Structures are given as C-alpha cells and as structure tokens.
Amino acid sequence: MIEGQPLIDFGWIAGHLESIGQRIIQHLQLTIVPLVLGIVISMILAIWAVRQRRAYGPITAITGLLYTIPSLAAFAVLRPITGLSLLTALIPLTTYTLLILFRNFVAGFVAVPADVLEAAEGMGYTRRERLLRVELPLAVPLMIAGVRLASVTTIGLATVAAVLGDTFGGLGQLITEGIQNFFPTKYLLGAALSVVLAFAADYLFVRFERLVTPWAHARAGGR
Amino acid sequence: MTGLATQGAVVQFEHVSKSYDPAATRAKNVPGAVNDLSLTVPAGKICILVGPSGCGKTTSLKMVNRLIEPTSGRITIDGVDITTRELTALRRGIGYVIQQVGLFPHQTIGENVATVPRLLGWPKARLRERSEELMGLVGLDPAKYRDRYPSQLSGGERQRVGVARALAADPPIMLMDEPFGAVDPIVRDRLQNEFLRLQESIAKTILFVTHDIDEAIKMGDLVAVFQTGGILAQFGTPLDILAAPASEFVARFVGQDRGLKRLSLLRVADVELAQAVTARPGDSAADARRRALDDPLRYLLLIDASNRPLGWVSHGDIPAEGVLTERMANPVSPVVNKRTTLKDALSMMLDADVQTGIVVDRTGAVQGLLTIDAVARKMRDGEHAPAFDRLAVEGATGEPGEDEAGSLGSDDPGAGGGPDPLDPVSPLEAGTGQS
C-alpha cells in the first residue's frame, strides 16, 4: 500500500464503472455455466443412484475425489489440452459442484416419505409418472438447498479463474490486479462484490424455493 | 349420489401362498408369509383381515393390488385372474388406503383427491367436480379444504382425504391397511362410524386389515382371523367367531370377554321378547290383580293412553277393589328400544338392579319385555353355531355365500315358558365358560 493513499479510492471506482460491470458479468458467466452443467450431470447421476443403490458409493467417491483436486493444479493439468481458454476454467468449476449437488439431490429423493411412494404405487402410477409427478417435486426443497450451497461455493472459487486470463477473469481479476499493483481499492472491491454476489444468489434461491414449493411453507390452519 | 354407480366385486383367494427366502427375511422387516390361503369376499361386503403382527394379513392385502406377488396360487376379481390385467389398470381400479395415509404433500387436498381420475385422464372440469363431490362425501367442506395442503390438516382430516382419494375413480374394491390406526381413539371411533354409514350407500367390496379385534368385530361383515405363519385360523361373521372360536388361538385372540363383545353386536330385536300384563289407570283393580296372578311375572305394567309405560305394580300392591291409579306405578325398569345393543340393555338392567327391561317402539309405546333370562338363552344358542366349517367350505368351493352377514341373530330363540324374574341367572356365564 502506498503511503498517504486512502484505503478505498471512490474516485477510481466512479471512473471505472463500466469495466467493473464487465468483471461482474464475467464472474456470473464463470458461476452460472458450471452450476447449470453441474445440475444436469448431478440430476442424471442422482436418478441413477436412486434406482441403483450400488452406484451411490462409487459416485460419491469419484465426485469427492474431484472435489479435493486443488483448482490451480486442475488448471495446470488442463492447460496443455484446452489452453488458456474459458473451458479450462469451466471444467474444474463444474466438477467442484458435483459432490454437493449429487449428494443433495440423492438426499432429496431419499427424503420422499415411504408411505407417499407406496400410495403412489398402489394407486397405479407408472414409474415414470411417479418420478416426474411425485418424487421430483418432493425432492425440490433439498435440491435447491444443494444448489444454494453450490452457487455460493462456485462464486468464491471462480475468483481463482483469474490466473487463466484477462478476457474472462471475472472478479478474481480485480483482486489479482489490486494485489499486484498495491492498489487496495481494487482487491477490496473485488472481494466485496464476490461476497455480495454470493449473498444475492443465496437470497434469490431462497425466494425461488418458496415460490415453487408453496406446500413446504403452508401453515396449519389455512391460507 | 352421482357417479357412485359401481358396486363391489367378488374377490377370491385360491390356495394363495407367499414365502420369503430366509436370507431376505433376516435382512429387514419383511412382511409375514402367507400359507395356502383360500377365501372368498362376497361383493359389497367388508372383510376384515385381523391377526397379530407377522401373520400375513398385510401381505394378503397387498397381493390383491399386486404390490406383492404370490409365490403360488391365484387371486381373482369377479372371476378374472388379476395377473391377466395390466398392472397400472388393475391398481387404478382398486381403492387403496394406508395407515400413514400417504397424501402427496406437494398437492392440495383437491388435487390429492383427484389423483386416480387424473391418472385416468379425466377432463379438468370433471376432476374438480368429482374431487369436490368426494370431499363432501367424507364430510370435508370443499370450499374450506380444497386449496389446503395435507400439512395443514389434522390426522383425522387427512384420513378422510385418504378415503376420498381411494374412492375418487369409483372402484368396486377398496383395500384398507389399518386405515384408522394412526388417529386417537375418539377420532377413530367417529371415522369408523362414518365409514360404516358411507359403506351402506356405496356398497364396495372392502378388504380391511387391522390388528385390533374390537375394530374387526365392529367393522366386519366377515372376519378372517390370521395366525402367525400366514394361516387362516377362522373365517366367518363376527358373531360366529365370538360364539364359536374354531381353535384355542382364535379363542385367545378374541379375548376372555368375547361374551361381552357378542352382547355389543346383538340387539334387543335379536331376542324373543316376553309379553307384559298391562293395564291403564282407571282400570278395575280386581281384574288387573287376577291377570297379574296368572302371569309368571306376577307384576302388572301400568301404561298410559298412548301405551307408554308408567311403571310396575306388584300383584301384592294391587288393591282388591276400586281402580288402578298412576301413583301405584314403580318406574324402576330401564326403557330400551329394538336398536339398543344387548350390552347396553344388560348394563342398564344391572344398574337398575332388575331382571327386566321394557322395550318400546319409536313412539314410546310398549312392545314387550326384555329379560335377563332371554338374553342368556340367546347367548347359549349362538354357542352351537357351526360357524367355521360352513364358511370354510364355502370359501374353498368359491360359493360367494350370498348372505353370511345378514344371518346374524336370526337363530331360533328357543321355545320355553315366559321369563321368571325371580330366577337368578348370570347372563355372562355362557360367554366365559370355554375360554
């Protein structure tokens, strides 16, 4: 930090709103794409694991293993294959969501009460109808809980993608540049915006969950 | 009631067995096995499957909608082997109610009730109409409940929704697995009564599982008592089973108080009534006294102008001349009607410390007398009913046995003189003698 310089230079912020906005959009891209891919992959894995209980252990082990790979190491491994591209950032960020999402999705299915499943079967639901109209809707609250957690984690992790390049670096780029240039405004702003994004995402999913599962929040005694 | 047209169908088990391999049985709580079950449930009757846990009653029930497949034997509905029907079509044609109800938490009550019609692809407007009709049928105001979620209902209300949902597509058969087991006794009693009333109008064939012998006796037209190992220990009407348990096991299962239980099933109408010597205030005392002395009771029942009982006058209290007055009447005997259960009537008589109850009709007019002696005789008669053999043969040959349940208490009440109120009789003796 340079002597006499204020901790946060509001003048600089005001002068760079456009590039800051750019970084936020990049960061959202680094978050949303892995999240969507993660949700799709985890859903398929979860439905498979619920039908084939034997699959649950191996899938958990593999997603857990992927989760433990340090992100920088993953980038290093992928770089010879995918280069300094956005894809190199998206692949590890996607794999990191799998453990959380898969386990929560399975938990969502497992939490569907046995009596509800029995009633559905006894009344003549086909397997497909039961999955789509009973199990999936009832698994939604726990699934969204997993998505909330994964989104917050991914927003934080995505800052590391800055090492891959300027063109898609997101808020991590602000933080790295701030540290390199001894300019606290930049890295504090990058960190703060990342935290704000995480809170916002969390809040949005909470609202979304209430919207799509009114039954889970219905109070005794009527509406 | 619109839309409730389908009446019950005959459900028949033919030498049905279900065994589980020993490894699976050890692994988790597998339902009980079933051993060579042959049983016919006539159309429109409630058949209760009752027995201790692990006796195979729930397994038997679930084999009807093929949630469990038998190891051998076959089950038919109206003569058609159930395995020849498409599985989902079979299940959509059978109402299914379970103890935990299994309502869909994410659907409103209206949507829950319309489940099977929706699966069958009914048009939307009809779903809604049917759903509201069914809610009304089970005593839930559609305007109040239609848009609520199951979590907003009490246990009893949820169970009503469960019954409504099972009836929604008007199936000829209902399978009910301890449907009232999870609610408190007061609510259970009310639900049972309402369900019996409902059944009078819908006349479904109902297979109903319970472990509670009292519920079995109350709800069943027919009762199948299972014992451990999936063996059908006895099949018959509740009265037959109480009067003549087929084995030591059944006798123990129905309990020491089976005599009292029979009393609660029998009504005053089932017993031969004695005729009272009656007179009205203002009648000649001398004539009344002579008539009282002629009667074994030696009591005179004073009645008013509308034949309503005023009370007893002992022959000793009747003056030699003059007229009878209302003041002479001693109103000690309990007044019962033909619908009163013998258990209640007997209890009232014991409370009043008398041997005789006065039976009146709806207007309160005297119809006759119920004596403890007549009750005791009725109980003794029932003991000889060869209930088990008769029904077992019917079950095996597939004869639906058109009227097992209707034959309650129609036995010849036995000849013999009028009741003697002075003869001490224990009305419970006959019922407890064998256990």
Interface residues (C-beta under 8 A of the other chain):
Chain A: P113 D115 V116 L117 E118 A119 A120 E121 G122 M123 G124 Y125 T126 E129 V134 P137 L138 T213 P214 W215 A216 A218 R219 A220 G221 G222 R223
Chain B: K62 N65 L67 L87 T88 A89 L90 R91 R92 I94 Y96 I98 Q99 Q100 V101 G102 L103 F104 P105 H106 Q107 T108 T115 V116 L119 K144 D147 R148 Y149 P150 S151 Q152 R165 L175
